Each structure stands twice: as structure tokens, then as C-alpha cells.
Amino acid sequence: MKNLNLLLLLLIVPLFGVSQSMYYVSAENGLFARSAPDRGARTITKLHYGTKVQITEQTDLRLDVLDHGKKISGQWVKVNAYLPYDTIEAYVFDAFLTNKILEPRTHAKFDNVTVALHNLELWETEGQSFESKRDTLRYYAELGVSPEEKIIVLKPQQNYKRLAVYQAYETSLTVMNEGPHCDLIDWKHYQSAWLPLKHIEEQTYQTLSYSQDDWSEFVTVDMDDLKSAVREHCGDGYAELIKSLKTIDYPAAVSISIIYLKVIMIDMDDKVIERIIAFEIPMGC
């Protein structure tokens, strides 16, 4: 019995150690993940607030940084960081990690306002130019993630006479098949009206949610035009799937492809400033 108890203890201790190595990024503006334990090393990515990581190695390389004038001390650690669709191995500064479970949060940063998106882990879409990001930021939401019914907080860089946030959505057509879909995101769309968000408290809002009817709303299309567009954008294989359709029906479907937030700021000189966040939504699932 003594040997059995010892064996159980040896099994439990390693499992306990692994469970204690799970942490969350606590840096409000994100934490750089680097290829080596050095501030000059290549940046692999920037981990969002609330990203879950597992510490796999303690380097004992100490580091002091200034954060808003306050000295923060810690060390470099090697981690596995759990991102949507991927896990990366990198080095991070452990002073901005906590073992307290944190909800993910994304900060959409414009020149004059930051929008904190609570309980949302999003990733900027590729190919956004510096100029376009001044007015519009585009994010990709992984499958099952939506900006609907989420809390957002505005953090303006100056005082404004009025702040308001509106929401709209866009639907597109998709043709479903085993594996990849044919998403006609550059063809016809239904664009909803802009509706104001619910104001919770000062600079805090709740985003809207959409019904199944909203998700399936679309403009009238000619089926021959649709079949030609599918053939042009996705090839003969997808066109063959819908060749006998008389109306939009499986495997063709309508789905929300983008949800928009529009932040409106009116300054002290009555100048109206608009900033837009676009969330690209996976279609057809």
C-alpha cells in the first residue's frame, strides 16, 4: 500500500506542475512574442490581452522595463501561446502574465480613439495599408466568434461634445461544398441600416445581435447571373453544384459576411469624425 501511495503521488505531482504553468496575457495593449529572449529579437506576433499561454521554460534572464513611469521587473520565459487555428512557440516577458483567468480582449487603436472589444479575440486581416487603417480597421473572426452582444468601451484621446456608436451588417452569397466554400464576397450584397448601440454607461456600449432572418436577408438576384458569377470566381466545379437551382437554395446560401461598427465623434468645433471597424465573419457554416 505504501508503494502504491508513492506511485500515485509521483503521478499527481507532474500533472499539478503542468496545470500551474497556464497563464494569461495581462498587458492591456498586448504582449510581444519574440523569437529569442531579447528585446531586439524578431517579433513573431503580438499576443492580445487574455491570450492563454503555457510556460515551458524559465530562462532566468532578468529584465526591467518602465510601464507608464513604473519599474516592472521579471524574466524572459519560453511559452506555447494558443492562438486561433495555431499554437506558436516564443519568448515573452513574464511580468505581464497572470494565472488569473482573463477574458480575451481586442483593442482597435485609431489615432484619436481606442475601442476596447471585450470577450473578443480577433486578428487584423492581412494587406491593410497604414493609410486605410486611419479610418477603418478590419478584423477576421474565427469560426464561432461574433461581435454580437459584446461590451465595447471607447477610450478617446481628447474630450468630445458627443460620442456615439452604430452597427450594421452585410450579407453575401456562398456555395457550400465538402471542404472550401465559394464565397462571393466581391459580388452582390445586402447592406443593413446603421442602428445605434445600447449605451450602458459612460463610454460603454453593448453591440447588437442578429436573428436568422437578418442572416438570410439579401437582394434580388437573377439565377443566371449568379451561376455566371460562381463560374467566374470559383470555377466550373462550383458552377456545376448549382446548375439546376431555380432559387437560392442548398448548396447556395446567404450569410452575414461582415459586421460593422461605426464610431462617431463630434469635437468642440462641431467637426464630425468617423472611424469604422469591420469584422469579417466565416460564411456557410
Buried (B, 14 or more C-beta within 10 A) or exposed (E): EEEEEEEEEEEEEEEEEEEEBBBBBBBBEBBBBBEEBEEEBEEBBBBBBBBBBBBEEEBEEEBEEEEEEEEEEBBBBBBBBBBEEEEBEBBBBBBBBEEEEBEBBBBBBBEBBBBBBBBBBBBBEEEEEEEEBEEBBBBBBEEEBBBBEBBBBBEBEEEBEEBBBBBBBBBBBBBBBEEEBBBBBEBBBBEBEEEEBEEEEEBBBBBBEBEEEBBBBBEEBEEEEBBEBBBEBBEEEBBEBBEEBEEBEEBBBBBBBBBBBBBBBBBEEEEEBEBBBBBBBBBBE
